[in-house]
Structures are given as structure tokens and as C-alpha cells.
Amino acid sequence: MNPETKKPIKRNKDLQPLSRDHHHSLLLCWKIRTGFSKGVAAERIKCYADWFFEHHIHPHFEMEEKHLFPILGNSNELVKKAIAEHRRLGRLFNDTDEIPKSLSLIEEELERHIRFEERVLFNEVQKVATEEQLQTISKLHTDEKYIDNTDDPFWE
């Protein structure tokens, strides 16, 4: 199939807040790339990435693992892959030894992980989830206004 003719993915309304989280995480990837391209010190980028992980990514991972992934079951190969990627990303965010390398890997692997969840995993969840399961996720993950940390906007 020609990529230009692919139809956009129709995301279930109850999963849209999780997809918006993904959008903000893709912006983190962009900010890391931009910081490196501008020669920003890796420690400044790491400070922001740590804040973002604590306030956005870690809670998002917990939400997916506790409420979304069980819809497919923890023995599902897609779920196993997503959980393994969550663990790998967590280790990268917690690495303090090779900060530039870890940030570079975060930027690449987080973007790839999000694309996998959006294009594959979420679609499988939508196929099998009951309306009640989807509504539960929606109730537990309200679409609150996104708050960014602009104390050091190194990407500007």
C-alpha cells in the first residue's frame, strides 16, 4: 500500500487523551533533537527530560500498564513488547553516567515506541475492548490541560 494513500487512524474517543499524551512525548523528542542541534548542554536537556518523565511519561506508562494493556492480556506479544520498551525507556531516563548518549537513545526509542503504540497496539485494543473498558480508561485518564515546564526553554 502506498503510504500517501493510508487513511488516518480513527482513534476511539476514550483513548484520545492517551494519544494526546503521546503527542506531548513526541514534542519531548523534538525538544531533545533541537537542544542538541543548538549545542545546548546535555545537563540542561536532561533536567527537562527528568521533569517530563516524572510528570508525564511515568504516570502515562502506569496508566497503560494497569488499565489499557490488561484488555489484551499481559501474555499478548504486543503488550510484552510495550512493557519491555517502557522498562528500557525508564532505564534510559534514569541513566546519569552517559547523559548525551541516553538522551539520544531516548529521542529515538521514545518516538519509535509511540509510533508502535499508536499504529499497532492501540488499534488492537480498539478491536477487542468493550465499551465499558474504554469508558473506564476515559474516566481514569481525564483529559486535563497539559502543563509544560518552561523554566529553561532551551529549545527556543
Secondary structure, DSSP 8 states (H G I E B T S, - for coil): --GGG-------TTTHHHHHHHHHHHHHHHHHHHHHHTT--HHHHHHHHHHHIIIIIHHHHHHIIIIIGGGT-TTSHHHHHHHHHHHHHHHHHH--SSHHHHHHHHHHHHHHHHHHIIIIIHHHHHHH--HHHHHHHHHHS---------SS-TT-
